[in-house]
Amino acid sequence: EDGTLVIKSSHEVSLEEVEEMQEEYFMGNYLCGRDVCAADMVWAPYLERYAVQLPLLFPNKKSCNPRSNRYDEVNAWYVAMEGLPEYACCVQGDARHWRTCLERAIPMHNERATSDEEKVNGLPPVPNQFGWWMKRNPRGEVLWKEYANESRPWLADTPSRDVALYLMRNHEEITAAAASSMELSLDDADEALREVIQLLVNWKMGEGVATLSENGQKMAQFTSERIEVPRDMAMVPALALWELVQLIL
């Protein structure tokens, strides 16, 4: 976070210790066994960041990839957490978020580096594929149904409808930004956004049919690329929008 580059061996030791701890508590995939606990909450931001940032800093090093088969227990923890409604539907970030955090830290580190060998010269290029920053969660609809219950009345009843709520609440800002970026009139951008919202209200994750006009398709992709997870929207609703865009492109 402060721009200090930790040496590779320190990351490896941390991952190995987490792996060993999970082997000790073998009754479940959380850090202390069958049930999620405070340890999972404390480690979640670090391990989530590790999964994205370490392979960028140390590419092609399995020992620095916590989701590789070198760390079966650590990877099982990721899977368990992604199946936890409170995590997947509220706090989980995406790969783009964690890459951006790393990109911001590198200049700070390089300014303080005492030699060229200590500097980070760059990261692997950003993939060209749309949605590279997302990771599919096949239980998205189920997790959202558990999370968006009567105790959270501000949430919509499906992930796609929650996206629609976000788009409606931020309608003016999104319309203005899209009109400028997509070279549309405000009226055309407004119409395209309303079309996307209407589709989201009536569509669910896993449904294989979605149709939008050309401007509607551009608007759906624009909003998906613009949304920051989890700042603007939780992971599962963002996945719903990402899945919709995959269908229409």
N, C-alpha and C positions, 0 to 999 in steps of 0.2 A: 504493500500500500504506500510506503514512504519512498519507494524507488530503489531500495536496497536489494541487490541481486543475491539470493541465497545460493550457495554452491550446490551442485548436483547431488553430491553424496548426502547432504543434509536432507534433501527431499526424499531420497531413497530410504534413508533411515526412518523418516516419519511414516512413509507408506508401509515399510516393513513392520513397524511397531503397531500400526493400526491393524494390519493383517494378522499379526500374532495375537492381539487383543481379541479380535473376533474369533479366532480359532479357540481361544480360551473360553469365551462365552458362546459355545457352539449350539445352543438351543434355539437360536434365531439369527436373523441377518442384521439386526440392529447392533450397535456397538456393545451393548451390555446384554444381548440375548434376544428374547422373544418380543419384548415390548420397547417401543420408542421411549427414550428418557432424556434427561438434561444433557448427557454427553453427546447425543445425536444433534441436539440443538446447537451446542457450542461448536462442534466440528463441522456442521453442515456448510457454513460459508467457506471454510478453508478447503474442504474436500471438493465442493462444487467448483471452486476456482481452480483447484489443482487439475481437475479433469479437462479443463480447457487450456489453461495457461502453460502447464508443464510440457505438453506435446508441442506447443509453439516455441518454447524456449529451448527444448532439447528434442528436436525432431528425430524420429527413427531410433529412439532409445526406449525400449520396452520398460526398462527399470524406472522411467519417469512418466509412464502412462498408467495412471491408476485404474483405467478401464481395460487394460490389456489382460491376457490370461496369466500374466505373472502374478497378479493380485486378484485371485478368484474371490476371496472373502470381501475385499474392498469393493469390487464390482457388484457383488451381491448386495452390499449396503446401498449403492446407488439405485439399484432396481427396487429395493424395499422402500427407499425414501420416495421414489417417483410414484409409488403406489399408495402413498400417504396423502389423503385429501388436503390436509392443512399445508403440506409442503408444495405439492404440485399445483394447487389452486390458489396459492397466496404468495409464497416467498421465493420460489425457485426462479433463478435467472437463466438466460439463454447464452449461447456461445458468443454471440455478438457483444453482449453486455460485458462479459469477462474479457474478451479480446480488447475492447475499448479501454477497460481499466488498465490492462497491461500496456497498451500503447501509450497511455498517459504517464505511466510510471517510468518507462524506459528513458526518456530525456532526463528525468531527475537523476536516475542512476548513472547515466553516462557523464553528466556534469561532475559527479563526485568520484568517478572511476579514476584510479591512480595510474592506470596503464591501458594501452589499447586492448590488451588481452582481456581485461575486465569488462570492456564495453560490449553492449549488445548491438550488433551491427544491423539487425533487422529481423523481422518475423517472416515466416512463409507467406506467400501471397494469399490474399483473400480469395476463396473459391468463386468462380464465376456463376455457379449454379444458384438460382433463386432459392432462398430459404435455407441456405447452408447452415445457418445459425440455430435451426430448430431440430429437435429430436422427437420423433413421433412417440406418442403415448397411447397405446391401443385401448386403454381404460379411461380415456379422457371424459367421455360422457358419464360413465358410472361414478368416477371420482367427483365430478362436478355436482352430480345429483346428491351425493353424500354431504358435500361441503355447503352447497347453496340451499340450506334448509331454513326452517322458519326462524331460526336465531339470527339469520343474516338477510333480512328482508330487502336490503338495498341491492342484492344480486339478482340477476335474471335466472330463470329456471333451467336454461341450457347454456352451454358455452357460447354458441353462436348468437343467442339473444343478448348475452352479456356484451359481446362485441358491438351489437347493434346499439345497446345503451350507451356505450362509450362514444360511438360515432355520433349519436344524437346529441349527447352532452357537449361534444366538442365540434359541433357541426360548422359553425362559422369559421373557426380557425383552420379546420381541415379543408373546407371548401376554398378558402383564400389561398392556402399553400398549394393545393392541388391545381387550382386554376393557373397559378404562376408557373409551377413545375411542368404541367402537362400542356401548357399553352392553350387553355380552354377559357371560354368566357365564364364569369361567375355563375350565370344561369345554367350553362352546360355542366359545370362542375357540381353544382347543387343537384341537378337532375341525376347525374351519375352516382353521387353519394346516396341519394334517396333510393336509387335502384339497388345498390349494394345492401343497404339497411333492410329493405323489403325482403330480399332474398335470405338474409341472415335470420330474420324473424321466422321464416317458414322452413329452414333447412337445419339438419343435424349432422354432426360428425359421423362419418361412416356411410352416409348416403352418397351414392355414386353419380348423382345427376345434379348439375348446376349450370344455369344459362344466364349470361349477361351480355349486354350490348358491348361494342368495342370500348366505348368510354367507361362503361361499368367495369369491364375487365381491368382497364388501366387504373381506375380508382381503387379497386380491391387490392391490386398489387402495390399501389402507392401507399395505402394505409398500412398494409402488412409490413412494408419496408420502413415505415416511419415510426411505428410503435416500439417503445422501449419496454422490455420485460425485465423485472416486474414493476418498473416505475409507473408506466401508463396502464398496464394490463397484466393480469396473472398469466402464467404459462399456458394453462389449459384453454382459456378463451383465445389466446394468441395462436395456439395450435389449430383451433377451429378455423380461424381466418386464413392461416397458412394452408391448411388442407383445402379450403374452398378455392384459393388461388391456384393450387396445384391442379384442381379439376378443370378450371376454366382456361388455363393458359394453353 
